[in-house]
């Protein structure tokens, strides 16, 4: 079945898809005995394994984007809940933590790790303004939008103050911040590139290093500059910066909607400036392919990483490249000879990477969150046919294997972490509904 025919079939089953996605999201709402202690409700990433109960930052952004199609009140609550533990004072005032409500769900492990009772001490990709703008399109609420605008303003000011180099690009100080926890992107940075992969010892080594990084961060007061020259994780991720550009563009739209026309112009100018820096420092072309680079430090000198991943395709989401470069990126996804052209789209790691493993956590999986970012990016550049193909393949994969956290791009099966199957009712995987809704509107 081709994508055009297939997507029409899924559109005809819109009610079923909406009901299934609602089932997953509502099923991951916290129990009432926990909810009653919260200012706002939120949706856990996955309750089924009992360890994904706190609120995660970018997970909830995807949840809100999905909720807007059947429960706009919950969509707003999901986002407002993210602001409850925004840091209010000190050097990190304005930071929105990547995990919240640790006390309410009694997550003692996370409380001990971050030495905080309610929240983590690191962040995640900034996607709140993007999500808020999407929700606002379905359920306009100026008061809520104003509250989120003020919080996002403080959040991005924190990025500029605490995480930005003089070039305007932002720095991540922990793999958990990137969302790509165990990706090959970080093997060299974490000193595990020579270890045997895909076994429990490798997984334990990564876990220990990530925990040690938290201890180091506390020692240096979360100052990224103090990490340079140490055996530490410190990187400018290409997708993180592209997502930030998209969030800045969304803040500009929000500012305009609130009547702050001068601020809207300033936000757009800032986004354009960072996008130009990304294009200048993080992208180069080899033959007929675009290589997108994270920036790392070696002996104090900033250098491009040599690890090629699907993170480069998120450049489309931030509108960080010109149309010609966008076309080359899209061709890299679709060419049959491409290492990204797997039976199930879209692998995070190209199949020609020596440590590619489609089943193992972040070693080459399909994630619907990433698919949504790339789908939305392709729509920005009017690659509607390829975007439709990605939406169709995403829906087919979820139809086949369920709402898994991640999937094997070779056989479409449920992914694993060292032999343990991932959750099969993961909230953010329901974001396929937004892709279907977008196709439904476009074709109506």
Secondary structure, DSSP 8 states (H G I E B T S, - for coil): --HHHHHHHHHHTHHHHHHHHHHHHHHTB--HHHHTT-SS--B-SBSTTSSB-SEEHHHHHHHHHHHTTT-HHHHHHHHHHTTTT---SSTTTT---SEE-TTTTT-HHHHHHHT-SSB-SS-----HHHHHHHHHHHS--HHHHHHHHHHHHHHHHHIIIIIB-TTS-B-B-SHHHHS-TT-GGGHHHHT-TTS--SSHHHHHHHHHHHHHHHHHHHHTTT-GGGGTTSSS--EE-HHHHHHHHHHHHHHHHHHHHTT-HHHHHHHHHHHHHHHHHHHHHSEEEETTEEEE--EEEETTEEEE----BGGGGGHHHHT-S-HHHHHHHHHHHH-TTSTT--SSS-BSB-TTSTT--SSBTTSSEE-HHHHHHHHHHHHHTT-HHHHHHHHHHHHHHHHHH-B-S-EETTT--B-EETTEE--SB-GGGGGHHHHHHHHHHHH-
